[in-house]
Amino acid sequence: MAEPSAVVMNDKTHRFEVTLDGETAYTEYVLHNGAIVLPHTLVPPAFEGKGVGSALAKAALGYARAHGLTVKPICPFIAGYIQKHPEWQDLVDPEFRGRLGLPA
């Protein structure tokens, strides 16, 4: 099986994507009023256990940090990733902090 390629930010589909053996894993995004909204992540079974979901989360959150955006993690996977990785918690938009059990 091929190694996952680097995560690509696809402006046309509004997704961070990784392609492997003809399949694509992705995290959708919407840029809105100084925030990046992350509504959905899809990781096909062929990608499971390969760190692809984490790579997608890191790419989306890294983009937010680099561009001074707050993060609105609607996607349960991204929300869970942030809860497990404190280094990203400062990015969470104030209205979402309570939903993740983070201090205001």
Secondary structure, 3 states (H helix, E strand, C coil): CCCCCCCEEECCCCEEEEEECCEEEEEECEEECCEEEECCEECCHHHCCCCHHHHHHHHHHHHHHHCCCEEEECCHHHHHHHHHCHHHHHHECHHHHHHHCCCC
